[in-house]
Amino acid sequence: MPTVLRFDGLRVVIWPNDHRPAHVHVMGADGEAVFNLRCPNGPPELRENYGFRLTDLNRIEVALVAALADLCSRWSGIHGDY
């Protein structure tokens, strides 16, 4: 499972055998969330949340926005089109 970003004790993963649309799984001790990236211009959109608080989700979204170009490039490198 390729970890494509780490921040604040969280891991952002793109699964190699996953499906479109382009999305990432964010995993941490408090939960897991899935964000659709909405490549290439975003903004990322929360699709699923299992355990994160709203403040955590907001912090995660800010980090994903900052890394969007790289995350979209990584998705494309693994899966092709968004």
C-alpha positions as CSV (number, residue, x, y, z in Angstrom):
1,M,0.0,0.0,0.0
2,P,1.7,3.2,-1.2
3,T,1.8,5.9,1.5
4,V,1.9,9.1,-0.6
5,L,1.9,11.7,2.2
6,R,2.5,11.8,6.0
7,F,1.6,14.7,8.3
8,D,0.6,15.1,11.9
9,G,0.8,11.4,12.6
10,L,-1.5,10.6,9.7
11,R,-0.9,8.5,6.6
12,V,-2.4,9.2,3.2
13,V,-2.6,6.1,1.0
14,I,-3.6,5.4,-2.6
15,W,-4.4,1.7,-3.0
16,P,-3.0,0.2,-6.2
17,N,-6.0,-2.0,-6.8
18,D,-8.6,0.7,-6.1
19,H,-11.3,2.3,-8.3
20,R,-12.1,5.7,-9.8
21,P,-12.7,8.5,-9.0
22,A,-9.3,9.6,-7.8
23,H,-9.3,9.4,-4.0
24,V,-7.1,8.9,-1.0
25,H,-7.5,7.1,2.3
26,V,-6.3,9.0,5.4
27,M,-5.4,6.8,8.3
28,G,-4.5,7.7,11.9
29,A,-4.9,6.4,15.4
30,D,-8.4,8.1,15.7
31,G,-9.9,6.8,12.5
32,E,-9.9,6.7,8.7
33,A,-11.4,9.0,6.1
34,V,-11.7,8.8,2.4
35,F,-11.5,12.0,0.3
36,N,-12.3,12.3,-3.4
37,L,-9.5,14.4,-4.8
38,R,-11.6,16.0,-7.7
39,C,-8.5,16.1,-9.9
40,P,-6.9,18.1,-11.3
41,N,-8.3,21.3,-9.7
42,G,-10.0,20.0,-6.5
43,P,-11.0,20.8,-3.9
44,P,-10.9,17.5,-2.2
45,E,-14.3,16.3,-0.9
46,L,-15.0,14.1,2.1
47,R,-16.6,10.9,1.0
48,E,-16.4,8.7,4.2
49,N,-15.4,9.2,7.8
50,Y,-14.8,6.6,10.4
51,G,-13.9,8.2,13.7
52,F,-12.3,11.6,12.9
53,R,-13.7,14.7,14.6
54,L,-14.7,17.7,12.5
55,T,-11.6,19.6,13.6
56,D,-9.5,16.7,12.4
57,L,-11.3,16.6,9.1
58,N,-10.8,20.3,8.5
59,R,-7.1,20.0,9.2
60,I,-6.8,17.0,6.9
61,E,-8.6,18.8,4.1
62,V,-6.2,21.8,4.4
63,A,-3.3,19.4,4.0
64,L,-4.8,17.7,1.0
65,V,-5.5,21.0,-0.7
66,A,-1.9,21.9,-0.2
67,A,-0.7,18.6,-1.7
68,L,-3.4,18.3,-4.4
69,A,-1.1,18.5,-7.4
70,D,1.2,15.9,-6.1
71,L,-1.6,13.6,-5.0
72,C,-3.3,13.8,-8.4
73,S,0.0,13.1,-10.1
74,R,0.5,10.1,-7.8
75,W,-3.0,8.8,-8.5
76,S,-2.4,9.2,-12.3
77,G,1.0,7.3,-12.0
78,I,-0.7,4.4,-10.3
79,H,-4.1,4.3,-12.1
80,G,-3.9,6.4,-15.2
81,D,-6.8,8.8,-15.7
82,Y,-8.6,10.3,-12.7
